[in-house]
Amino acid sequence: MVMEAPLSRQGSKVSRKAAASAPIGPAITEIPWTRVDLDLYEVASGGYIVGYVEVVGSIFVALGGPRYDRAVEVAQHLTFHAAVDAVLRRRV
């Protein structure tokens, strides 16, 4: 299965003075997921595990919870990034 590339996201807003002294180039953002198994990704926010995305055929299942064995299904999506966003939105 071919995975999509991570979405590029706009960095945080900074003051004009800080922006003037910052190097020119794309903003660096944290990638909130880590591959932990062939079909399993761990999703973290603020340094804490908030859920998982499991690849089941062509469906991405979003699971919420810090432990995989107790995680609860939050949603099912057709794209990986939508499933990651569902896990991150659940935390808020």
C-alpha positions in Angstrom: 0.0 0.0 0.0 1.3 3.5 -0.9 1.1 6.0 2.0 0.5 9.7 1.4 3.3 12.2 2.2 2.7 14.3 5.4 0.8 17.5 4.8 2.8 20.6 5.1 1.3 22.9 7.7 1.8 26.6 8.3 4.0 27.3 11.3 3.0 29.3 14.4 2.6 33.1 14.1 5.5 35.2 15.3 6.1 38.9 15.7 7.5 40.9 12.8 10.7 41.5 14.6 11.2 37.7 15.2 10.2 37.0 11.6 12.7 39.5 10.2 15.6 37.7 12.0 14.4 34.2 11.2 16.0 32.4 8.3 14.0 32.3 5.0 12.5 28.9 4.2 9.6 26.6 5.1 8.4 26.6 8.7 9.3 23.4 10.6 6.4 21.7 12.2 6.1 18.6 14.3 4.9 15.4 12.6 2.4 14.0 15.1 2.7 10.3 14.1 5.3 7.6 14.3 5.1 4.2 12.6 5.3 1.4 15.2 4.3 -1.6 13.2 3.6 -2.6 9.6 0.0 -1.3 9.7 0.0 0.8 13.0 0.9 4.4 13.7 1.1 6.1 17.0 -0.3 9.7 17.3 1.2 12.1 19.8 0.5 15.6 20.9 2.5 17.6 23.3 4.8 14.7 23.9 2.0 12.4 25.0 0.4 9.5 23.1 -3.2 10.4 22.3 -4.1 7.6 20.0 -3.3 5.3 17.0 -4.2 4.9 13.4 -4.5 1.4 12.1 -4.5 0.5 8.4 -7.1 -2.1 7.6 -7.2 -2.7 3.9 -7.9 0.6 2.3 -9.4 2.1 5.4 -7.6 4.1 8.1 -9.2 3.4 11.6 -8.6 6.2 14.1 -8.3 4.9 17.7 -8.2 7.3 20.7 -6.4 6.5 23.9 -2.8 6.3 25.2 -2.7 2.5 25.2 -3.3 0.5 22.1 -4.9 -2.4 23.9 -7.5 -0.1 25.4 -7.9 2.4 22.6 -11.4 3.2 21.4 -12.4 3.6 17.7 -13.1 7.2 17.0 -13.6 7.2 13.2 -12.8 5.5 9.9 -11.4 7.5 7.0 -10.2 7.0 3.5 -7.1 9.0 4.0 -4.3 8.7 6.6 -4.2 12.4 7.4 -7.9 12.6 8.0 -7.6 9.7 10.5 -4.7 11.4 12.3 -6.7 14.7 12.5 -9.6 12.7 14.0 -7.4 11.4 16.8 -5.9 14.9 17.4 -9.3 16.6 17.5 -10.6 14.0 19.9 -8.0 15.0 22.5 -9.3 18.6 22.5 
